[in-house]
Amino acid sequence: MTMWKAEFRTMTGEERAELQQILASLSRSSKRGDGSWLGRWFDRGREANDLLSEALRRDLECGKAQVIHAAAEDAIRVANPDGTLAGFFVDIGNGLVMFIESREWDAPPGVSDFEALFPCSRFTLVRAPHSKVDLEFRCEGPPFDVTREVEAPSLEFLDAIIEDGEIIPGRLDSLKSDFDRLARRRLGQAPRTT
């Protein structure tokens, strides 16, 4: 049984204002010739500001927000090599898993308020469809404990393979082989392990 659905709705005024503020910040940093922390945050590539700015413009033009509702039964914690939270793979049923990144980028090392709320049995992710900027994340069901923890080879490797909110075919009990298969397909090579 599949336990997720995605839909689009009209952006609220607050959501549009948030995207316009991010776009304005990117424009100011481009005029000064600075690299934007926002650009580096969303895309570590050389032309990050231009790519993010264009995606934000498309989001504002279409005026829609993507809303993903999901129910989860099980989860695996994904740790960065230093032990901090990189995210979770959650089982959303029907042979599908979803990757959810941590929502605390500025938390002190080793501390994550997000882990007090997530994983949870039901959640909603609202984001801009082109830029993938989070507009809202709600835990709507009770939290539960993860089955186990796995270590990502590096944050850069994880970012190159899977996006926040992405749904892929797989199962938590075979996640390593499913993820290795995804990595080979997307990178054209076997993943490096540490």
Backbone torsions as a table, in degrees:
resi	resn	phi	psi	omega
1	MET	NA	125.8	177.4
2	THR	-77.0	135.7	-175.6
3	MET	-121.7	40.9	176.9
4	TRP	-150.8	157.0	172.4
5	LYS	-151.6	148.6	178.0
6	ALA	-120.8	142.6	177.8
7	GLU	-146.8	165.8	175.9
8	PHE	-118.0	144.1	175.6
9	ARG	-140.4	165.5	177.8
10	THR	-67.8	136.7	177.1
11	MET	-64.8	146.4	174.0
12	THR	-79.1	165.6	176.5
13	GLY	-60.4	-38.4	178.6
14	GLU	-64.5	-40.8	179.9
15	GLU	-66.0	-42.9	177.3
16	ARG	-60.9	-43.3	-179.5
17	ALA	-62.5	-39.7	178.5
18	GLU	-61.8	-45.1	178.9
19	LEU	-66.6	-38.7	178.4
20	GLN	-64.6	-37.2	178.1
21	GLN	-65.4	-42.9	177.9
22	ILE	-63.2	-44.1	179.1
23	LEU	-61.8	-42.2	178.1
24	ALA	-63.1	-40.7	178.3
25	SER	-62.2	-41.7	178.1
26	LEU	-64.9	-41.1	-179.6
27	SER	-64.1	-42.2	178.9
28	ARG	-63.1	-42.0	-178.5
29	SER	-69.1	-33.0	178.6
30	SER	-67.9	-38.5	-180.0
31	LYS	-65.0	-34.0	178.9
32	ARG	-83.0	-12.8	-177.4
33	GLY	83.7	9.1	179.0
34	ASP	-83.1	152.0	167.9
35	GLY	-80.6	133.4	-178.2
36	SER	-83.5	139.0	173.7
37	TRP	-62.8	-32.5	177.3
38	LEU	-65.2	-43.6	178.7
39	GLY	-62.4	-43.2	178.4
40	ARG	-67.6	-32.3	-178.5
41	TRP	-68.6	-43.1	-175.9
42	PHE	-88.1	-26.3	-178.1
43	ASP	-156.5	116.6	-175.0
44	ARG	-81.8	6.9	-179.0
45	GLY	-71.7	170.5	-175.8
46	ARG	-63.8	-37.2	-177.6
47	GLU	-107.7	42.6	-173.5
48	ALA	-58.9	-44.6	-177.9
49	ASN	-61.4	-43.4	-179.3
50	ASP	-64.7	-43.2	179.9
51	LEU	-64.6	-45.4	179.8
52	LEU	-67.2	-41.3	179.0
53	SER	-59.8	-45.0	179.3
54	GLU	-63.6	-42.2	178.5
55	ALA	-64.2	-40.2	178.1
56	LEU	-64.9	-40.4	176.8
57	ARG	-60.9	-42.8	178.0
58	ARG	-63.3	-40.2	177.3
59	ASP	-60.9	-44.9	-179.1
60	LEU	-67.7	-36.8	178.2
61	GLU	-65.4	-44.5	-177.6
62	CYS	-75.9	-28.9	175.6
63	GLY	69.2	18.1	-178.0
64	LYS	-112.0	149.9	172.2
65	ALA	-114.7	141.1	175.7
66	GLN	-90.3	130.3	-179.6
67	VAL	-119.5	119.8	178.7
68	ILE	-113.8	118.9	175.7
69	HIS	-102.8	133.4	-179.8
70	ALA	-143.4	151.5	172.0
71	ALA	-119.0	135.9	-176.7
72	ALA	-123.2	144.5	178.8
73	GLU	-110.9	-23.6	-173.7
74	ASP	-154.4	157.1	-178.9
75	ALA	-152.4	154.4	172.9
76	ILE	-121.0	132.1	176.2
77	ARG	-81.9	133.0	176.8
78	VAL	-107.9	120.4	-177.8
79	ALA	-103.9	145.2	169.6
80	ASN	-71.0	164.1	179.3
81	PRO	-55.5	-25.8	179.1
82	ASP	-87.8	4.0	177.3
83	GLY	92.9	-12.1	178.8
84	THR	-71.2	160.5	-177.0
85	LEU	-72.0	124.9	172.2
86	ALA	-95.8	-34.7	-179.4
87	GLY	161.2	-162.6	-179.4
88	PHE	-138.2	145.7	163.2
89	PHE	-101.0	124.9	180.0
90	VAL	-116.6	140.2	177.1
91	ASP	-79.8	117.9	179.3
92	ILE	-111.6	17.8	173.7
93	GLY	86.7	166.1	175.9
94	ASN	57.1	34.5	178.9
95	GLY	72.2	26.8	-179.3
96	LEU	-123.8	143.6	172.5
97	VAL	-126.0	151.5	-179.4
98	MET	-122.5	138.4	177.4
99	PHE	-96.5	128.5	178.2
100	ILE	-123.5	118.2	176.7
101	GLU	-76.5	158.8	174.3
102	SER	-63.8	145.8	178.4
103	ARG	-96.4	1.2	179.6
104	GLU	-109.1	93.9	179.7
105	TRP	-85.4	-22.8	-176.6
106	ASP	-109.5	15.7	179.8
107	ALA	-70.5	151.8	176.3
108	PRO	-59.4	152.0	-179.8
109	PRO	-54.3	134.3	176.9
110	GLY	79.9	-2.0	-178.7
111	VAL	-118.6	131.9	178.0
112	SER	-141.9	109.9	175.1
113	ASP	-63.7	-28.5	-179.4
114	PHE	-60.0	-36.9	-179.4
115	GLU	-69.1	-15.9	174.5
116	ALA	-75.5	-22.7	-178.2
117	LEU	-105.1	-29.5	-171.0
118	PHE	-129.4	142.9	7.8
119	PRO	-74.6	151.0	178.0
120	CYS	-134.5	163.9	-172.3
121	SER	-72.2	-25.1	176.4
122	ARG	-143.0	139.1	178.3
123	PHE	-151.5	161.7	177.8
124	THR	-131.2	131.7	176.1
125	LEU	-115.3	122.3	176.4
126	VAL	-113.5	127.4	-178.6
127	ARG	-148.9	162.5	174.1
128	ALA	-76.3	129.3	-169.9
129	PRO	-68.5	-30.4	-177.2
130	HIS	-89.8	-45.2	-177.8
131	SER	-85.8	-18.0	-177.2
132	LYS	65.1	21.3	176.6
133	VAL	-69.2	129.1	175.3
134	ASP	-64.7	130.9	173.1
135	LEU	-107.6	-26.5	177.2
136	GLU	-168.5	146.5	172.6
137	PHE	-138.4	122.7	-178.3
138	ARG	-123.9	129.5	168.3
139	CYS	-90.5	121.1	-173.7
140	GLU	-114.2	-5.3	178.9
141	GLY	-125.3	172.7	-179.1
142	PRO	-67.2	146.1	176.5
143	PRO	-71.2	158.7	175.2
144	PHE	-142.3	163.6	-178.5
145	ASP	-80.2	148.1	176.9
146	VAL	-73.4	155.7	177.5
147	THR	-72.9	-44.6	-179.9
148	ARG	-161.9	178.3	178.2
149	GLU	-121.1	142.4	172.6
150	VAL	-126.4	153.1	179.1
151	GLU	-102.5	130.9	174.0
152	ALA	-78.8	141.4	179.4
153	PRO	-56.8	-39.4	176.2
154	SER	-167.9	159.9	177.4
155	LEU	-64.0	-38.5	179.3
156	GLU	-63.3	-40.8	178.3
157	PHE	-63.6	-46.6	-179.9
158	LEU	-61.3	-44.7	179.4
159	ASP	-62.2	-31.3	-179.2
160	ALA	-76.7	-19.1	-173.6
161	ILE	-100.6	-42.8	-171.5
162	ILE	-143.0	145.7	179.5
163	GLU	-101.6	154.9	174.2
164	ASP	-57.4	132.2	178.8
165	GLY	82.7	0.8	-178.3
166	GLU	-76.0	139.7	178.7
167	ILE	-109.4	127.7	-178.7
168	ILE	-129.7	155.0	173.4
169	PRO	-67.8	136.1	178.5
170	GLY	161.6	174.2	177.4
171	ARG	-135.4	150.3	-178.8
172	LEU	-64.5	-33.5	-178.7
173	ASP	-72.8	-17.6	176.5
174	SER	-120.7	25.3	-173.2
175	LEU	-57.9	-42.2	-177.9
176	LYS	-58.9	-48.9	-179.9
177	SER	-69.8	-37.2	176.7
178	ASP	-63.1	-42.9	-179.1
179	PHE	-69.2	-40.7	176.8
180	ASP	-60.1	-41.5	178.4
181	ARG	-62.8	-43.3	177.5
182	LEU	-62.6	-44.4	-179.7
183	ALA	-61.5	-44.6	179.4
184	ARG	-62.1	-40.7	-179.1
185	ARG	-67.3	-42.4	-176.7
186	ARG	-79.9	-33.3	-178.3
187	LEU	-99.3	-14.9	-178.2
188	GLY	74.2	20.3	180.0
189	GLN	-159.7	168.1	177.7
190	ALA	-74.3	142.0	178.8
191	PRO	-68.9	148.4	174.4
192	ARG	-83.8	143.4	174.4
193	THR	-117.9	155.7	-179.6
194	THR	-105.7	NA	NA
